[in-house]
């Protein structure tokens, strides 16, 4: 089924470097081909491990381990909200050694180190592999593992991801396909946002019939070492690590201050609770107001008003938003 999906657009390094914001995913072949990390990893998995260990400062890294029965799918346990893997802080060299050993296992464990801060755990790695494609000050995150699958989810940020070692496949869906992806629990999730409950490999279309529509709108990107994929703000993406040893570096950044406060928190802790029991006809009324004032589907809602009658509100303070999220979480028991 994946072979039938439309391929993501491919653009050149020069085209991406033009700095024009994109509204759809794009693959940039060879964007990191000359980075020292990619060069070392091209020699062998062992060379990639030795390169990483040069920078490691003994800060423990959170490590995910799933049983062989999960077949690399990091997901829920049965019909519960429990996750099918365990997490624990580990020393990076020990995890890397385990990953190399698992390459020869008939039924390997699923192992992943996800989104570790290069600045905090691998100081000097970013400086050795400078990235000219992201806004100044954007920090790198490192993802390491074997053949694991991360369910489709979204990021409240723009995302540029580079394969350093191994191969990865990204299946990407535009935000308007949210309902057709059958999002799972809002309050217990491995990705801090809901994940799609549909398996990328075995989608059970009888159970999830609208997923066909999501596939019609999906694009796929398959990356080799040195390749990059740009994932726009809030595009859903599932990730399949295809090699026995894989390393990825990604960079998240926002073009608006509100995103730093994570609007999903407002949806989860406030809007969902407030409106879930409101009669349907009342929700329609509120939807019209939200479309007008919040999403501005008809344009600037104050355009026809004289300046003295326009409401602009105060600037958003990300720290205050974060405190509000914590207070709501305590109030609602989440």
Secondary structure, DSSP 4 states (H G I P E B T S, - for coil): -GGGSEEPEEE-HHHHHT----SS-EEETTTTTTSHHHHHHTT-HHHHHHHHHHH--S--EEEEEE-GGGTTEE-BSTTSSSBSEEEEEE-HHHHHHHHHHHTT-TTPPEEEEEEEEHHHHSTTHHHHT--TTS-TTPPEEEEEESS-EEEEE--SSEEEEEEEES-EEEEEE-GGGTGGG-B--SSS-TTSS--B-S-SSS--TTTSTTHHHHHHH-EEEEE-TT-EEEE-TT-EEEEEE-SSSEEEEEEEE-SSHHHHT-HHHHIIIIIHHHHTTS-HHHHHHHHHHHHHHTS-TTS-TTTTS-GGG----PPP-HHHHHHHHHHHHHHHT-
